[in-house]
């Protein structure tokens, strides 16, 4: 097999793992109304129940001991990638969802006033998307007289859902220093489907010798893991500094089902391969291991005036070396049978059904302003970066992985809260995010297929432009009176 043809087919096989989702952003979600409205600038400490997540040491600042509900009442994400699969070959999707964001509470035992305990249930990285493309035209695609009918299809669907539940505990060392620790367990579920195929129909309708290439991948897995997050807060009347370290997650248990098929037909007639190839493998209830890297966050809160606070937070996520989420335990079925495992590894970079990921180091920054309008009402506004941590923005020949979005985002928010009678509080925030402008390469072009020149995958070029927008309306209710009544009954 000629080297350039082997690389061409390897590149096509990697296309099966392309995803244009938004699962490669650490700061995709913020939790709690205040933290969201302040652009995630919460590590410096807030009077908010989200401190259980951001900085447990800052629970000492929470004055109301109550239960809080946050709801993403409406969430819309729009995605469009122009020229994704060649000139005028666009991919787009619109996602609408209504999902819970956070349920949290903080309390201080009467007998131990220096101790604070909080609990939290939150959803994060909830994402669903469907992308598809179909192209039909006539091209001189194979080594045969005249033009042939060329049909290409791409379809992809990805669903991510992640829930975290846990508790935080903190201790006031003195009037100005507090330390805390959060422990959380997380559940992640992923469903993924990808189908890519090319068919070249001969000009001679009496012939049945069409040329085909197809690649299909689908998997469904879940994983449970846990993490610890120690924190510290230095708090003074007009100045606060917080620090939190999210330790690497440790895997508890995970299982998944993985299926992959790859085949070619009559590409030997196009001078590409000496024989047809068919490889397929399926693994059921296989072990899955998902890792999250460590991160370190620093937050500062500064009182600018009697009613205005400035909040700034920066969080650095460390790099994640490539590892296998799923290590293929099977021996792939293949045709012809003389294709060895070493040949498959040479073609696909690793075992046929292996699936892994890696991440580069990124730092996100959030800035927000908190304004106390009256004793009972306040509003907040802010923004933050949401940088993509995808380590491999281009396709690789030596790893199989989902290649998600290549764009980074900016997110802006405006919110406010009002204290009501009976210890209740109503809050709301509107958040808007957009992708930063970036032009990238397309490596698949459905409009220039040629077997001899580019292995039917088209001539690569520059011109992919991504447009991505997100709109989120969050509502939060704090039920202080109800909690007090429950305590009295107990």
C-alpha positions in Angstrom: 0.0 0.0 0.0 1.4 3.3 -1.0 2.2 5.6 2.0 0.2 8.6 0.8 -2.9 6.4 0.3 -2.5 4.9 3.8 -2.3 8.4 5.3 -5.4 9.4 3.2 -7.5 6.6 4.6 -6.1 7.1 8.0 -7.2 10.7 7.9 -10.7 9.7 6.7 -10.9 7.2 9.5 -10.1 9.9 12.1 -13.0 12.0 10.7 -15.2 9.5 12.4 -14.2 11.0 15.7 -14.8 14.6 14.8 -17.4 16.4 17.0 -18.3 20.0 16.8 -19.7 20.1 20.2 -18.8 22.3 23.1 -17.4 19.8 25.5 -13.9 21.3 25.5 -14.6 24.3 27.7 -14.0 24.3 31.4 -16.0 27.5 32.1 -19.0 26.7 30.0 -21.2 26.8 33.1 -21.3 29.0 36.2 -23.3 28.2 39.3 -25.6 30.4 41.3 -27.1 33.8 40.3 -24.4 36.0 41.8 -21.5 33.9 40.6 -23.0 33.8 37.1 -23.8 37.5 37.0 -20.3 38.3 38.1 -18.7 36.3 35.3 -17.6 33.5 37.6 -15.5 35.9 39.7 -16.5 34.2 42.9 -13.4 32.7 44.5 -12.8 35.9 46.4 -15.9 35.2 48.4 -19.6 36.1 48.1 -22.7 36.0 50.3 -24.0 33.2 48.1 -24.6 29.5 48.4 -22.4 28.7 45.4 -19.5 29.1 47.8 -19.8 25.4 48.5 -18.5 24.9 45.0 -16.2 27.9 44.4 -14.6 28.3 47.8 -15.8 26.5 50.8 -13.8 28.7 53.1 -16.0 31.6 52.0 -19.2 30.0 53.5 -18.4 32.2 56.5 -19.7 35.2 54.5 -23.1 33.6 53.9 -25.5 35.4 56.3 -28.8 33.7 55.4 -29.0 30.0 56.3 -31.4 28.7 53.7 -32.0 26.4 50.8 -31.4 27.8 47.3 -32.7 26.6 43.9 -31.2 27.8 40.6 -32.9 26.9 37.3 -31.7 27.5 33.8 -35.3 28.4 32.8 -34.4 28.8 29.2 -31.1 27.9 27.5 -30.5 28.2 23.7 -27.2 27.4 21.9 -26.8 28.1 18.2 -23.8 26.8 16.3 -22.9 27.2 12.6 -19.6 26.3 11.0 -19.2 27.7 7.5 -17.2 25.7 5.0 -16.7 22.9 7.5 -16.6 20.2 4.9 -15.4 22.4 2.0 -16.6 25.6 0.3 -20.4 26.1 1.0 -20.5 22.8 2.9 -21.8 24.1 6.3 -22.7 22.4 9.5 -25.2 24.0 12.0 -27.4 23.1 15.0 -29.7 24.7 17.5 -30.1 23.4 21.0 -32.9 24.3 23.4 -33.0 22.9 26.9 -34.5 23.5 30.4 -32.3 22.0 33.0 -31.6 22.5 36.8 -28.4 24.4 37.6 -27.9 24.2 41.3 -29.5 23.2 44.6 -27.5 24.3 47.6 -27.6 25.3 51.3 -25.3 26.5 54.0 -25.8 26.2 57.8 -23.8 26.9 61.0 -24.2 24.7 64.0 -25.2 26.7 67.1 -22.8 24.9 69.3 -19.9 25.4 66.9 -20.2 28.9 65.5 -16.8 28.7 63.9 -17.8 25.8 61.7 -19.9 26.0 58.6 -21.4 23.2 56.6 -22.8 23.4 53.0 -24.3 21.0 50.5 -24.8 21.2 46.8 -26.3 19.4 43.8 -25.5 20.9 40.4 -25.6 20.0 36.7 -22.8 21.0 34.4 -21.8 20.5 30.8 -25.3 19.5 29.7 -25.0 19.5 25.9 -26.9 18.0 23.0 -26.2 18.6 19.3 -27.0 17.0 15.9 -25.1 17.8 12.8 -25.6 16.4 9.3 -24.6 17.1 5.7 -25.4 15.6 2.3 -23.8 16.5 -1.0 -24.5 15.2 -4.5 -22.7 16.3 -7.7 -20.7 15.1 -10.7 -16.9 15.0 -10.5 -14.1 13.2 -12.2 -13.5 11.3 -9.0 -12.0 8.0 -10.0 -9.8 6.6 -12.8 -12.5 6.2 -15.3 -13.7 8.1 -18.5 -15.8 11.2 -17.9 -17.5 12.3 -14.7 -19.1 10.1 -12.1 -22.0 10.7 -9.7 -20.6 11.6 -6.3 -22.6 11.2 -3.1 -21.3 12.1 0.4 -22.9 12.0 3.8 -21.9 13.1 7.2 -24.1 12.7 10.4 -23.1 13.2 14.0 -24.9 13.4 17.3 -23.5 13.9 20.8 -25.2 14.1 24.2 -23.4 15.0 27.3 -24.8 15.2 30.8 -22.9 15.6 34.1 -24.1 15.9 37.7 -22.1 16.6 40.8 -23.2 16.3 44.4 -21.3 16.9 47.6 -20.7 18.9 50.7 -18.3 21.6 52.0 -17.0 22.3 55.4 -15.1 25.3 56.7 -13.5 26.6 59.9 -12.9 30.2 61.0 -9.3 30.3 62.3 -9.9 33.9 63.4 -11.9 36.9 62.4 -10.0 37.3 59.2 -8.9 33.8 58.1 -11.0 30.8 57.2 -10.2 27.4 55.6 -12.4 25.0 53.8 -12.7 21.7 52.0 -15.3 20.6 49.4 -15.7 16.9 48.5 -17.9 16.1 45.5 -18.8 13.0 43.5 -19.7 13.3 39.8 -21.6 11.3 37.3 -21.0 11.8 33.5 -22.9 10.2 30.7 -22.0 10.4 27.0 -23.8 9.2 23.9 -22.1 9.6 20.6 -22.9 8.7 17.0 -20.9 9.5 13.9 -21.4 8.3 10.3 -19.4 9.2 7.3 -19.7 7.7 3.8 -18.8 8.4 0.2 -20.3 6.7 -2.9 -19.0 7.1 -6.5 -21.5 5.8 -9.0 -20.1 4.8 -12.5 -21.0 6.8 -15.6 -21.9 3.5 -17.3 -25.3 2.6 -15.7 -25.0 -1.0 -16.9 -22.1 -1.5 -14.4 -22.6 -2.3 -10.8 -19.0 -1.5 -9.9 -19.6 1.6 -7.7 -16.9 2.8 -5.4 -17.6 3.2 -1.7 -16.0 4.3 1.6 -17.8 4.2 4.9 -17.0 4.8 8.6 -19.4 4.5 11.5 -18.8 4.9 15.2 -21.3 4.9 18.1 -20.7 4.6 21.8 -22.5 5.1 25.1 -20.7 5.3 28.4 -21.1 6.5 31.9 -18.5 7.2 34.6 -18.5 8.1 38.3 -15.6 9.9 39.8 -14.8 12.1 42.8 -12.7 15.1 43.8 -11.4 17.2 46.7 -11.1 21.0 46.7 -9.3 22.7 49.6 -9.6 26.4 50.0 -8.7 29.4 52.1 -10.1 32.9 52.4 -8.6 36.1 53.9 -11.4 38.5 54.5 -11.4 42.1 55.8 -14.1 44.7 55.7 -13.0 46.2 52.4 -10.8 43.5 50.9 -10.9 39.7 50.4 -8.5 37.2 48.8 -9.5 33.6 48.2 -7.6 30.6 46.9 -8.9 27.1 45.9 -7.2 24.1 44.5 -9.2 21.5 42.6 -7.3 18.3 42.9 -7.3 15.7 40.0 -10.4 13.6 40.0 -10.1 9.9 40.9 -12.1 7.3 39.0 -14.6 5.1 40.9 -16.4 3.1 38.3 -17.4 3.4 34.7 -18.9 1.2 31.9 -19.6 1.7 28.3 -20.6 0.1 25.0 -18.5 0.9 21.9 -19.1 0.0 18.2 -17.0 0.9 15.2 -17.1 -0.1 11.5 -14.8 0.8 8.6 -15.0 -0.5 5.1 -14.0 0.3 1.4 -15.4 -1.2 -1.8 -13.8 -1.2 -5.2 -11.2 1.4 -4.3 -8.6 -1.0 -5.7 -10.1 -0.2 -9.1 -9.4 3.4 -8.5 -5.7 2.6 -8.0 -5.9 3.3 -4.3 -5.8 -0.1 -2.5 -4.8 -3.6 -3.7 -8.0 -5.0 -2.1 -11.2 -4.1 -0.3 -11.0 -3.6 3.4 -13.6 -4.2 6.1 -12.9 -3.9 9.8 -15.5 -4.0 12.6 -15.4 -4.3 16.4 -17.8 -4.0 19.3 -17.2 -4.0 23.1 -20.0 -4.2 25.6 -19.9 -3.2 29.3 -16.2 -2.3 29.0 -14.4 -0.4 31.7 -14.3 3.4 31.3 -12.0 5.8 33.1 -12.5 9.6 32.8 -9.9 12.0 34.2 -10.1 15.7 35.0 -6.9 17.6 35.5 -6.0 19.8 38.6 -6.8 23.5 38.6 -5.8 26.4 40.8 -8.0 29.5 41.3 -7.2 32.9 42.8 -10.0 35.4 43.6 -9.8 39.0 44.8 -12.7 41.2 46.0 -12.2 44.9 46.6 -14.7 47.4 47.9 -14.7 50.4 45.5 -17.3 52.4 47.5 -19.8 51.9 50.2 -22.2 50.0 47.8 -19.9 48.7 45.1 -17.5 45.7 45.1 -15.1 44.6 42.3 -14.6 40.9 42.0 -11.8 39.2 39.9 -11.0 35.5 39.6 -8.5 33.6 37.5 -8.4 29.8 37.3 -5.6 27.8 35.6 -6.2 24.3 34.5 -3.2 22.1 34.1 -2.5 20.1 31.0 -3.8 16.5 30.6 -1.5 14.1 28.9 -3.2 11.8 26.4 -4.8 8.8 28.0 -7.4 6.1 27.1 -10.9 6.6 28.3 -11.6 3.2 26.7 -8.9 0.6 26.1 -10.0 -1.9 23.4 -10.3 -5.4 24.9 -11.4 -7.0 21.7 -9.8 -8.3 18.5 -11.3 -6.6 15.6 -13.0 -8.6 12.9 -11.3 -7.9 9.5 -11.5 -8.7 5.8 -9.2 -9.9 4.4 -8.3 -12.1 7.3 -4.6 -11.8 6.7 -4.7 -8.1 7.9 -2.8 -8.3 11.2 -3.3 -6.4 14.4 0.0 -4.6 13.8 -1.3 -3.4 10.4 -4.5 -2.1 12.0 -2.4 -0.2 14.6 -0.2 1.2 11.9 -3.3 2.4 10.0 -5.3 3.8 12.9 -2.6 4.8 15.4 -3.7 2.4 18.1 -6.1 -0.5 18.6 -9.2 -0.1 16.4 -11.7 0.6 19.2 -9.4 2.6 21.6 -10.7 6.0 22.5 -8.8 8.7 24.4 -8.4 12.4 25.0 -5.9 15.0 26.1 -6.0 18.7 27.1 -3.7 21.7 27.1 -3.3 24.1 29.9 -5.6 27.1 29.9 -6.3 30.1 32.2 -9.8 31.6 32.3 -10.5 35.0 33.9 -13.7 36.5 35.2 -14.5 40.1 36.2 -17.7 41.3 37.9 -19.2 44.3 39.7 -21.6 43.9 42.6 -23.8 46.9 43.4 -26.0 47.1 46.5 -28.8 49.4 45.4 -30.8 49.3 48.6 -30.8 47.2 51.7 -33.0 44.6 50.0 -32.0 44.9 46.4 -28.7 44.6 44.4 -27.6 43.9 40.9 -24.4 42.4 39.3 -22.8 42.4 35.9 -19.6 40.9 34.5 -18.0 38.7 31.9 -15.5 35.9 31.6 -13.4 34.0 29.1 -14.1 30.4 28.1 -11.0 29.2 26.4 -11.0 25.9 24.5 -8.6 23.3 26.0 -8.5 21.0 22.9 -4.8 20.0 22.7 -5.1 18.9 19.1 -6.8 21.5 16.8 -5.7 19.5 13.7 -6.2 15.8 12.9 -3.6 13.3 14.1 -2.4 10.1 12.6 -1.3 8.5 15.9 -4.3 9.0 18.2 -8.0 8.4 18.1 -10.1 10.9 20.0 -13.1 13.1 19.7 -12.0 16.4 18.3 -14.5 18.9 19.6 -14.9 22.6 19.0 -11.8 24.6 18.1 -13.2 28.0 19.2 -12.9 30.0 22.4 -15.7 32.1 23.8 -16.5 35.3 25.7 -19.5 35.3 28.0 -21.3 38.4 29.5 -24.0 38.4 32.2 -26.4 40.8 34.0 -28.4 39.8 37.0 -29.9 41.0 40.3 -31.6 39.8 43.5 -34.4 41.1 45.8 -34.9 40.1 49.4 -38.6 39.3 50.1 -40.6 38.8 53.3 -40.2 35.7 55.3 -36.5 35.2 54.6 -37.1 34.6 50.9 -35.0 35.9 48.1 -35.7 36.0 44.3 -32.8 36.3 41.8 -32.5 36.3 38.1 -29.6 36.6 35.6 -29.4 36.8 31.8 -26.2 35.4 30.2 -24.9 35.7 26.6 -21.9 34.0 25.1 -20.3 34.1 21.7 -17.4 32.5 19.9 -14.3 34.5 19.3 -13.5 35.0 15.5 -11.1 32.4 14.2 -10.4 31.0 10.7 -9.2 27.4 10.6 -8.5 24.8 7.9 -10.8 22.2 6.5 -9.2 18.9 5.8 -12.3 17.3 4.1 -13.7 18.9 0.9 -16.8 17.3 -0.6 -16.5 19.5 -3.7 -13.0 18.4 -5.0 -12.9 14.6 -4.6 -10.2 12.8 -6.7 -9.0 9.3 -6.0 -5.5 9.8 -7.4 -4.8 13.3 -6.0 -6.5 13.3 -2.6 -8.0 9.8 -2.0 -11.6 11.1 -2.5 -11.4 13.3 0.6 -10.9 16.5 -1.4 -8.2 19.2 -1.3 -7.7 20.8 2.1 -7.8 24.5 2.4 -8.4 27.5 4.6 -11.7 29.1 5.3 -13.6 27.5 8.1 -15.5 30.1 10.2 -17.4 29.3 13.3 -20.3 31.2 14.7 -21.6 30.1 18.1 -24.0 31.9 20.4 -25.6 30.9 23.7 -28.4 32.5 25.6 -29.3 31.5 29.2 -32.0 32.8 31.6 -31.5 31.6 35.2 -33.9 32.0 38.1 -33.1 31.4 41.7 -35.3 31.1 44.8 -34.0 31.2 48.3 -36.4 29.7 50.9 -35.1 30.9 54.2 -38.4 30.8 56.1 -39.2 27.2 55.1 -35.8 26.1 56.4 -36.4 27.8 59.7 -39.8 26.1 60.0 -38.2 22.7 59.3 -35.6 23.3 62.0 -38.3 24.1 64.5 -40.2 20.9 63.7 -37.0 18.9 64.1 
